[in-house]
């Protein structure tokens, strides 16, 4: 999972930026993951419960959590960890679980969490965390790469198995199993597993809808490990693609290439979207491309930068983003493809980028290209 040294560095960056007069208290799951590597396995009875993190002005940290959390909670990176007794399965619990940790906090806790929306001063802390999270550290990149590799296995399963007569739910079940086996642990897989007839359905959760010859099936899913995630999309034509469907794919590929060239530190998110949109417009498909050109990835989905018209967010080295051109036409179908990129990989310190590929001349790194495809299904 995340690394102790990098968790410590993230805490130090935060306190250096905020210069707090006293201890900062956190209870949001993503804050605890980012600053301390504290993750509650979602496939456990601890799912939905968390902990409280105290970050002191010198960057050291203490964590409190109850004694019914899974083993993953103990793998965090803090200077002191306090396991609060709540329930041992043999004697009555000590009050309500939701209050156990808070009731055990020291007197220095004043009853407010600085990352909880609505708390005094929380806007500044939340905004600073969002800014810091943009440029990914090596341990974050390595964890997202794990998600990518598991996602590749799911797409590989799709290439081998998607065929007419199966349901969307059967596709989901096969992809979920392939990702889980590739990851070597239970993982969350969510996204779009949907036949798209056009603008009326550009995605959605799997249903019992049966795939038919000529359908365009959008397979757009994320794999989540330790709270971090990947996000890839491929579209399958069930049977043989007609010329109109092939044209959608070819245009999407050209749009992807145009936007890739803009993934350079210093460019705006608006410029990335504009480059992609122009390709669809020139092909007479401007109205068929209605959504963002991509977005940031990490602990959130989506998170900044957001590739939409008018966004003046500036790309920074270490941004991990997606590009996802798509087009949806009545009578033809809907199609979307998506890759993940590490922006400015050639500008990051030595050792910051795992060995997953070579930086291109534009300073971006494609974490995987194997998921991209307009496939002819069986």
Secondary structure, 3 states (H helix, E strand, C coil): CCCHHHHHHHHHHHHHHHCCCCCEEECCHHHHHHHHCCCCCCCCCCCCCCEEEEECCCCCEEEEEECCCCHHHHHCCCCEEEEECCCCCCCCCCCCHHHHHHHCCCCCCCCCCCCCCCCCCHHHHHHHHHHHHHCCCHHHHHHHHHHHHHHHHHHHHHHHHCCCCCEHHHHHHHHHHHHHHHHCCCCEEEEEEEECCECCECCCCCCCCECCCCCEEEEEEEEEECCEECCEEEEEECCCCCHHHHHHHHHHHHHHHHHHCCCCCCCEHHHHHHHHHHHHHHCCCHHHCCCCCEEECCCCCCEEEECCCCCCCECCCCCEEEECCEEEECCCEEEECEEEEEECHHHCCCCCCCCCCCCCCCCEEECCCCCCCEEECC
